[in-house]
Amino acid sequence: MVQELTNQSFSVPKSILDASREELIDKMQIDGKLPNDLQGHVFIVAPVGTIDSEGLPPKDGNTYLNGDGMIYRLDFNQKGEVTWKTQIVKPQDYFFDKRTQNQKLLKFRNFGIIRFSLVFGFRNELNTAFLPMKFPGDLNERLLITYDAGRPYEIDTETLEVVTPVGERKEWQAATKLPYRFPPILSTAHPVFDTYTNQMFTVNYGRSLGNLLGRKEANDYIHLLEEHQQQLPQKYAQLHTNFLKQLISKADVITYGDFVHLLCWDGAGSLQRWKLVNPDGSPVSIKQSMHQMGITEDYIVLMDTSFITGIEQLINNPLPTSLDDHLEEAIRKLLKRKPSPDSTLYIVSRHDLQEGQDSVVVKKITIPREACHFLVDYRNPDNKITLHISHICAWNVAEWIRRYDTSPYDQKPLPQHLHGMQQCELDISVMGRYVIDLSNQEPTIESKLITHDTCTWGAGLFTYLDRLPSSGTTPEKLDNIYWVSLGLWKDLVTDFICDLYRDYPYRQKPLDEVLELARNSAKPSCLYRLHTSSNEAMEIPDYFAFPKEHIAVSPQFVPRSEGEESSTNGYIVCVVSTPKRNEVWIFDAENLQQGPLCKLYHPNLNFGFSLHTTWLKNISSRQDSYKAPQIRNHRSLIDNTLSFMETDLSSITKDEKDEIEREINDIDVE
């Protein structure tokens, strides 16, 4: 049952602040005229809380971005009606989460973006994005679902059940040497598929804890934990605190250090792997995350994106259920890191990706202003790569509103119903197009940047014609990209985020002006078309500003079933949170400003903060035979973990190990 929110004055729409975990199949109700040439199937994914939260909002005030992924499929294959089907994504670790729910020491708990068990390791929540793929011999497209902290999984497009992870466990390197049943594996939420060469590329990387903590910070962190440890009444809190102290003090022993591996898959066999190194031979070091990557005919483009996830979430939010705000706030202050204001790119030549070769040298390029999402043109004539980037200026999308956060307007705590929600941006977003010339030893960059005083506030999620209807191949060049923006919301601004970005180096709007605009609710959520193909011009020729107290997310381009093949000949389907309910609005991609052609809704349709989407023309039960072997001997792995924690890490005593063993014997781990 979804927790009810108290009746009060809202500006952020109430419907984005809760979500249901109920799995349903039903027909949508339609307000307006459903286009006759709307075709295929739209897939949307959203975190919907965890087994113990029973949906959203989270009971512990943790971020909304942590939670099992729920797939929502909208079917437009019957004239005049829309069917929707929902399914929670359930990899093997989901069932371990469920079995340990009533155990005090074994259970999984929320730590910021991740969900972790002291004994079993890290959940792969598969709640972020999709990747369609069609390999030679496939009748229909296959579909991956992804997460930044785990292997991608293939799903059955008809049943929505998970089928297999991509790659065996031994083909992925964990971020630490802790021998968990579910180890921390860092990847990208946006792997890429080359429709011309039929190859899927992704990454597997790791960061040393020294990447986050210096010696003094590590000592201060341990001191803070020791200072509060005796005040913690729960056995688990004391165990976990000791685990963190040992994790920090022995970081050099239990982590692999910095590494980035580029992986390639043909849909059937083993993964190919190349270690990425700098020109001096040192390993590529990721400071934040590799949330997105891009592919051209000759290059792979990787970005150190402005989104921080991984094992350090255990350190940033160490005791989420302790209710010890003083400890959490002190640790947050100690570890306060604003995302880099610059975007670091690593470019790999595909010609260097030879079978049997161990490592590949990258070109490193820095572009001013941070970003989470970017796109690239497939063709790179004369070794010139064209990037299209949404710069999320002065916006930390990995931060959320905590129990102790206060408003900059009156220094009072923010209301409880907002705990866990994303914090707002504190400058206008910038849309950028960059042409990187790699023909010389030193790359050169030509750039074009624009802002739009209505549209580009919190520009985050995108869609475009990613496959040509006639051939299924990627367009050679992008000329129109559709974006949605969050808008500017007084409710989502905190003193913490103001302090973080007070000295933002690329500021375009003075902070006082941004705060005043937010106070007056002056910047709406928008859906807009960015026209970017001209050599000189880049403009926003068409947009729709959503009404007050509405937020649009999860846009998806759907090509018309008839007419010419173009990047505007279709529809934009997007999720809209209104003051009363969640709806799905459908726009004519050639005329956004006229508003939605129709709105879909259902009494039981209850999204949270939905994220990325995809579209398939056809769905079917999965026919391919590929299936990565699953680990079956769970007990031996658990024994290894407990022995490591007792002897190598010295984080549990013999008595504590025996207590954990008693809990393990109460559940079915096989």
Residue, then its C-alpha position, 0 to 999 in steps of 0.5 A: m500500500v502506498q503511503e498517503l501524503t498529508n493534505q497540504s499546499f503543494s507546488v511540486p506535483k503530489s503525483i511525483l512524490d509516490a509510486s505503487r509496486e502493484e503489477l497490472i495489465d489493463k486498458m488506459q483511459i483516453d482523454g482526447k483523440l488517439p492518433n490512428d498512426l501511433q504504433g508499436h510499444v513504448f517502454i518506460v522504467a522507474p524506481v518504485g521503492t523497495i520491498d520494505s518501503e512498499g512503494l514510494p515515498p521511502k520510509d527512511g527519507n532515502t533518495y527516490l532514485n534507489g528502488d527496484g525498477m518497474i517496467y511500464r509497457l504501453d501497447f499501441n498495436q490496437k486501433g483506438e485503444v492503449t493497453w498497459k502492462t507493468q512488471i517489477v524487474k527481478p534479478q536473482d538478488y531481488f529474491f535474496d532481498k525478499r528472503t532476508q527482509n525480516q532478518k536484522l543483520l542479513k537484510f538489505r538496506n538503502f544507502g543513497i543511490i545503492r542498496f546493500s547487505l552487510v553479508f550478501g553485498f549490492r543489489n542490481e536494481l535495474n531501474t534506469a534505462f533500456l537498450p534495443m539490439k538486433f543481431p543477425g538472425d534475430l526476428n525482432e529486437r532484443l532488449l536490455i535493461t540497465y543500472d549504473a551499478g550492475r550488469p545489464y540484463e536482457i528481458d523478454t519483451e512480451t512477459l517483461e521477465v528478466v532472462t539473463p545478465v550479459g556476461e558471466r560473473k567472472e567476465w566482470q571485475a568487481a569494484t572491491k575484493l570483498p567476496y560478496r555473492f552480489p559484488p559491486i560492479l560499476s558499469t554504464a546505464h547507457p551502453v550502445f549498440d552499433t546497428y551497422t556492425n551489430q556490436m554492443f559496447t559497454v564499460n566495467y570500471g572501478r574507483s579506489l576509495g582514495n579517489l574519494l578520501g585523503r588521509k586526513e579525511a579518512n582519519d576524521y571520518i573514522h573519528l566521527l564513527e567512533e564518536h557516535q558508535q557507542q550511542l547506537p542502540q541497534k546491533y546492526a548499526q554497531l556492526h556496520t559502523n565497525f565494517l566502515k571503519q575497517l573498509i576505510s583503514k584497509a582501502d588499499v588492500i581491499t580495492y583494485g584501484d582505478f580501472v576502466h575496461l571497455l567491453c564488446w558483445d556479439g549477442a551470443g558469445s563471451l565478452q571481449r575486453w580492453k583495458l583503457v590507459n592514458p598515453d603515459g600507460s597509467p589507467v584511466s581514472i573515473k572520478q564520478s561515473m560513466h552514466q552515458m557513452g556514445i558510438t560513432e563509426d570509428y570511435i567510442v566516446l566515454m564521459d566522466t559524468s556528473f552523477i556519483t554512484g558506487i561503493e562510496q554511497l556506504i560512506n556518504n550515507p552510513l546509517p540511513t535508519s539510525l535517525d542520528d541526523h548529527l552524525e549524518e550531517a557531519i559526514r555529509k559536510l566532511l565528504k562534501r564534493k560538488p560534481s566537477p564543473d567540467s566534462t572529461l571525455y575519453i575517446v577510443s579509436r575502434h580501429d585499435l580494438q583488436e582481438g587479443q590486445d590487452s589495452v588501448v590508449v585513449k585521448k582525453i579531452t576536457i569540455p567546460r560545464e558538467a553533463c550527465h547525458f550526451l549524444v553523438d552523430y554516427r558519421n565522423p567525416d574527416n575524423k570529426i566527432t559531433l557531440h550534442i550535450s545538455h549541460i546541467c549547470a550547478w545541479n547535483v542530480a545525485e543529491w536528494i533532500r534529507r531530513y535535516d535540510t533547510s530552506p534558504y528562504d526561511q532556514k526552516p526544515l523542508p516538509q517531510h513529504l519532500h524527503g528523498m526528492q531530487q534537489c533543484e538546479l541553481d543555474i540555467s542549463v546550456m545546450g551544446r554542440y561540439v565538433i571535435d577534430l581528431s585528425n591532428q595529434e592535438p584535438t581541436i574543438e569547435s563549439k556552439l552553446i545556447t540557452h532558452d530562458t523558458c525551456t532550459w532549466g534543469a534540462g535532463l532527459f531526451t529522445y530522438l529518432d534513434r533508428l530509421p523505420s525503413s532499415g532499423t539503422t541509426p541515422e548518420k546525423l542528428d538534426n532534431i533532439y527532443w528534451v524535457s526540463l524539470g523547471l525551477w521549484k522553490d520547494l526543491v532548493t536547500d541551504f546545502i545546495c546553495d552553499l555547494y554552488r555559491d561559487y559555481p565558475y560558469r554561472q550565467k544567472p546570479l544565485d540571488e536571481v535564481l532563488e527569486l525566480a524559484r520563489n515566484s515559480a517562474k520557470p516551468s517544466c518544458l518539452y522542447r525540440l532542439h534543432t542542431s543540424s545547421n553548421e552555424a545555427m542551433e535553435i529551439p524552434d518549438y516547445f510546450a511549457f507545461p502548466k503550473e504544478h506539472i512536471a514532465v519526464s521520460p519522453q519517447f519519440v515514436p515514428r508514424s506508421e505512415g509518411e516520410e522518414s524524418s526526425t520530426n515525423g512522429y509523436i512524443v510520448c511522455v509521462v506528466s505528473t499533475p497535481k492529481r495523478n500521473e498521466v501519459w501525454i502524446f504530442d505531435a512531434e512536428n507541433l509541440q506548441q499546440g499541446p497534447l493531442c491526447k492524455l492517457y490515465h488510469p486510476n491505478l497508474n502510479f509512477g514515481f520519478s520515471l526515467h528513461t524509455t525506449w520504443l519497439k515496433n514489435i514484441s515477442s517471447r524471447q527466442d535467442s538461446y544465450k543465457a549466462p550461467q547463474i551461480r548456484n552454490h550460494r552457501s560457499l560464497i557466503d562462508n567466504t564472505l564471513s571468513f574474509m570479514e572475520t580474518d582479513l577485514s577484522s570487522i566482525t568477531k567470532d560471536e557476531k559471525d555465529e549470530i549471522e550464521r543463525e540468521i542464515n540458517d533461518i532462510d533458504v539461501e539456495 
